[in-house]
Amino acid sequence: MRLKTCVAIGLLTLSVLANVGCTKSSPPAQATATSSISVDMPRDQTLQFLKQSATTLKLSETTTATNDSIVAGSSKAALSGPDAGPVTVVFTGDAVATSKWSAMVMDKLPSKKL
């Protein structure tokens, strides 16, 4: 049995539409960012402020990864420098959370962007 040309084109079109219509698109990837700030305060006070600000901003559950880093949801703040200060804080992770978190530090603490 021979297929007519229009039937063959119709079947091909349906198969293409079925394949295109069934593909699942993946959600857009979350944008990541990194920013560094120099804070003119002792390490312990800066670390405490970072914990409080992450809670205030509701960045998600805050955990202290090490003596000098805090993880808040999909973002992280890592401190480096002497105990007496000044310290450098490096924010990495989700671009929106990192921006909010670093902006709060810039507004509330004696600091400058690096």
Secondary structure as a PSIPRED ss2 file (coil, helix, strand):
# PSIPRED VFORMAT (PSIPRED V4.0)

   1 M C   1.000  0.000  0.000
   2 R C   1.000  0.000  0.000
   3 L C   1.000  0.000  0.000
   4 K C   1.000  0.000  0.000
   5 T H   0.000  1.000  0.000
   6 C H   0.000  1.000  0.000
   7 V H   0.000  1.000  0.000
   8 A H   0.000  1.000  0.000
   9 I H   0.000  1.000  0.000
  10 G H   0.000  1.000  0.000
  11 L H   0.000  1.000  0.000
  12 L H   0.000  1.000  0.000
  13 T H   0.000  1.000  0.000
  14 L H   0.000  1.000  0.000
  15 S H   0.000  1.000  0.000
  16 V H   0.000  1.000  0.000
  17 L H   0.000  1.000  0.000
  18 A H   0.000  1.000  0.000
  19 N H   0.000  1.000  0.000
  20 V H   0.000  1.000  0.000
  21 G H   0.000  1.000  0.000
  22 C H   0.000  1.000  0.000
  23 T C   1.000  0.000  0.000
  24 K C   1.000  0.000  0.000
  25 S C   1.000  0.000  0.000
  26 S C   1.000  0.000  0.000
  27 P C   1.000  0.000  0.000
  28 P C   1.000  0.000  0.000
  29 A C   1.000  0.000  0.000
  30 Q C   1.000  0.000  0.000
  31 A C   1.000  0.000  0.000
  32 T E   0.000  0.000  1.000
  33 A E   0.000  0.000  1.000
  34 T E   0.000  0.000  1.000
  35 S E   0.000  0.000  1.000
  36 S E   0.000  0.000  1.000
  37 I E   0.000  0.000  1.000
  38 S E   0.000  0.000  1.000
  39 V E   0.000  0.000  1.000
  40 D C   1.000  0.000  0.000
  41 M C   1.000  0.000  0.000
  42 P C   1.000  0.000  0.000
  43 R H   0.000  1.000  0.000
  44 D H   0.000  1.000  0.000
  45 Q H   0.000  1.000  0.000
  46 T H   0.000  1.000  0.000
  47 L H   0.000  1.000  0.000
  48 Q H   0.000  1.000  0.000
  49 F H   0.000  1.000  0.000
  50 L H   0.000  1.000  0.000
  51 K H   0.000  1.000  0.000
  52 Q H   0.000  1.000  0.000
  53 S H   0.000  1.000  0.000
  54 A H   0.000  1.000  0.000
  55 T H   0.000  1.000  0.000
  56 T H   0.000  1.000  0.000
  57 L C   1.000  0.000  0.000
  58 K C   1.000  0.000  0.000
  59 L C   1.000  0.000  0.000
  60 S C   1.000  0.000  0.000
  61 E C   1.000  0.000  0.000
  62 T E   0.000  0.000  1.000
  63 T E   0.000  0.000  1.000
  64 T E   0.000  0.000  1.000
  65 A E   0.000  0.000  1.000
  66 T E   0.000  0.000  1.000
  67 N C   1.000  0.000  0.000
  68 D C   1.000  0.000  0.000
  69 S E   0.000  0.000  1.000
  70 I E   0.000  0.000  1.000
  71 V E   0.000  0.000  1.000
  72 A E   0.000  0.000  1.000
  73 G C   1.000  0.000  0.000
  74 S C   1.000  0.000  0.000
  75 S E   0.000  0.000  1.000
  76 K E   0.000  0.000  1.000
  77 A E   0.000  0.000  1.000
  78 A E   0.000  0.000  1.000
  79 L E   0.000  0.000  1.000
  80 S E   0.000  0.000  1.000
  81 G C   1.000  0.000  0.000
  82 P C   1.000  0.000  0.000
  83 D C   1.000  0.000  0.000
  84 A C   1.000  0.000  0.000
  85 G C   1.000  0.000  0.000
  86 P C   1.000  0.000  0.000
  87 V E   0.000  0.000  1.000
  88 T E   0.000  0.000  1.000
  89 V E   0.000  0.000  1.000
  90 V E   0.000  0.000  1.000
  91 F E   0.000  0.000  1.000
  92 T E   0.000  0.000  1.000
  93 G E   0.000  0.000  1.000
  94 D E   0.000  0.000  1.000
  95 A H   0.000  1.000  0.000
  96 V H   0.000  1.000  0.000
  97 A H   0.000  1.000  0.000
  98 T H   0.000  1.000  0.000
  99 S H   0.000  1.000  0.000
 100 K H   0.000  1.000  0.000
 101 W H   0.000  1.000  0.000
 102 S H   0.000  1.000  0.000
 103 A H   0.000  1.000  0.000
 104 M H   0.000  1.000  0.000
 105 V H   0.000  1.000  0.000
 106 M H   0.000  1.000  0.000
 107 D H   0.000  1.000  0.000
 108 K H   0.000  1.000  0.000
 109 L C   1.000  0.000  0.000
 110 P C   1.000  0.000  0.000
 111 S E   0.000  0.000  1.000
 112 K E   0.000  0.000  1.000
 113 K E   0.000  0.000  1.000
 114 L C   1.000  0.000  0.000
